Amino acid sequence: MVYIAIIGDVIDSKKLTTRSAVQDSLRLVLDDLNQVYADSLVSPFTLTLGDEFQALLHPHASVFQMIDSIRIKLYPVTIRFGIGIGEIVTAINPLRSIGADGPAYWNARSAIAYVHDKNDYGVTNIRVSIGDSSSENDQLVNAVLAMGEFIYAKWTDKHRDMLKALLETKQYDEWFSHQELARHLGIEPSGLTKRLKASGLKVYLRGRKQIGEQIQTWCRQSKMEGTNGTI
């Protein structure tokens, strides 16, 4: 069985003057995600080392929707994420994401280590790994992901508010209703159009969707080929 593993880590957590409060907020955000996305989780989001957390997801899960929910709710705290695709070779705990091991987690750990060292001057904080960094598909997916990260890093509070509103109204897709989003934000449609043009939000969402679809393809290929996550 192929899974998607997510490992997250609060960046420079030891330098935070409100580290305890951030940990409490993170715990609440993860608890909320575990309820909202219960059907997508094999093992729930679990704090493992105070400022680090992980989860194991079904292959069809809305990975980036979950990640953006965490990032938006904890902003301005920054978090790096490693996403790994592969199997789990040990028993899986459905109550806590602790103890399970296998290529999915190995690849997620490799991905988060990569962005720890090579993050495009602090801009790129997410990477996907299938266990073969030399793969053209792997490189292409992570290049698109990095471009989206560049867009995200340039956003103002008003731009982030648009993504937050889309998450709240369950419209995490570039083909969202402009009228509904404007109404949710309490602004005129013309004002929303200006924000959209300046933010690149639709390009950001388009890239996330394409990467999500590629992850689904990798998962299907791994399942058919019976691989350990390396494609």
N, C-alpha and C positions, 0 to 999 in steps of 0.2 A: 504494500500500500504506500502511495506517495503522499507526502504532506507538505505543508508550507509552515516553516518555523520562523518566528519573529523574535529577535533579541533587540531590546532597546536599552540605552544607557544615557543618563543625564550628563551632559557635557560640563566639565569643570565643576562638578557638584560640590567638591570640597571647598571651593572658593565662594560658594553662596553664603551670604550672611543669614539667609532664612532657610537653610538646608532642611531643618526639621519640618517647617511648614510646607516646603516643596514636596517632601516625601509624603506628607499627609494628603496633599492635593493630588499627587500622583496615584496614591492608593484609591482615592475616591473616584478618579477618572477611570482607572482600570476596572474597578468594581462596576461602574456604570456600563462600560463596554462589555463586560462579561454578561450583563443582563440583556443588553440590546442585541448583541451578536451571538447569543447562546447557541443557536442552531449552526453557526459557522465554526465553532470552537471544538476541537478535540480535547485540548487541555486549556483551561482559562488563562488569561493574563495573570501572571503571578510575580510579585516582587521576590527577587532571589538574593540580591546582595545590597539591599538598602536603596541604592540608586539605579539598580539594573533590574530589568524584568524580561519575561519571555512568555510566549504562548505557542501553541501548536494548532494549526488551522486545517480544515478540510480544503482540498484543492480548488473548490469553487468560491472560496471566501473572498470578500471584498477587502483585500489587503490594504490598499492605499486609502480607502475610506476610513478604515480603522486608524491607520497611522496619522492621517490628517486630523482626525478627531482628537487624538492625543496631543498633537502639536498645537492645534488651535486653542484647546482648553488650558494648556499649560504655558502658553506664551506669556512673557518673553523668555521663559526657560527654554533652552535648546536641547534637543535630544538627537542622538545618532541612532540609526536603525540598520540592522543586518537582516536580510530576508534570505532564507535558505530553502531550496527545493530538494526533496529526497525522501528516503525511507527512514523509519525508526526501527531499530533492531532490538530494542528492549521493551519491557512492559510499559504501557502508557497509563499515567494516573489521570483520570477524568476530572479530578477535583482540584489538582494543583499541577502546574507545569514544572515539576521538579523530579529528577531521577531518570527521566527518559533520555535516550541517547541514540545517535545514528546520523547518517549523512545529512538529513534535514538540518539538524542542529550544528553539525560540523560546518556545513556551508554557511549557515547564518553567522556563526562565530567568525569564519574567515572573512565574510562580507563586512562585518562591523569592525574588524581589525584593519581592513583595507581603508575604510573611510576615516578611521582614527589617524592613520598616517598620511593619507592622500585625499584631502577634502577640498581641493580647489580653493585654497586660502580661506577655509572655514565656511564655504558656501554649500558644498555637497555633503549631506549628512545621511544619505540613504544609499545602500547598494544591494543588488540581488546577486546571488551566487547559485550556480547549479553544479559547482565542483570542477569547472573547467574554464578558468579565466582566459584561456587562449581561444575559446570558441568565438566565432564571428558574431553569433547571436547574442552571446553573453556581453561582448563588447558593445554591440549596437544598443541593446537594452539599457545598459548602464550609461551610455552616452546620452540617450534620450532622457533618462532619469536625471542626469546631471544638468541638462538644459532646463528641465522643469525646476530643479533646485535653484538655479540662477534666477529664474522668474520669481520664485517664492521669496528669495532673499531680498528682492527689491521692493516688495510690497509695503504699502503704508497701512496704518490701522484700518482705514476705510476699505482697502483691498482685501485684507484678511477678514473683515466683517462680511464680505460677500461670500467667501468660502464657508465661513461659520454658518451663515444663513442657509446656504445650500445643504449643508450637513443636517441642520435642524429641520429643514423641510424635505429631507430625503430626495434631493435632486442632484446627487453627486455625478453629474454628467454635463458635457458641454451643451446639450440640447435641453437646457432647463427653460422654464417659463419666465420670461423677462418680467411680465406683469406681476407674477407671484413673488418673485425675488424683490422687485421694487417695493411692493406692498409690505413685505416682511421687514424691509429695511426702513420703511417710512420715508421714501424719497420718490421723486418724479421719475418716470421712465427715461426722460432725457438725461437726468443726472446719472442714472444707472448706466446708460450707454457710454457716457464720458468715462466713468470708472472702468468699465469693461475694456475700452480701447487702451487706457493707460496701464492696465494691470496685466494683460495677457492671460487672464484667467481661463479663457476658453482653450487657448493653446496648452496651458498647464493641464487642464482636465483631459484634453485629447491625448496628450502624451501618457498620462496615467492609465487611461483606458487601453491604449495600445500595449503598454507594458503588461497590464493585467491580462490581456488576451494572450500575450506571448507566454506568460507564466502558466496559463491554462493549457497551452499547447505543449509546453515542457512536461507538465504533469501527466497529460494523456500519453505522450511518447514514453515517458518513464514507466507508466503502468503497462503499456503494451509490450515494451521491450524487456520489462523485468529488471531494469537497471537499479543501481544504488543511488541514482540521482545525477550521475554524470552522463551527459547526452552528447 
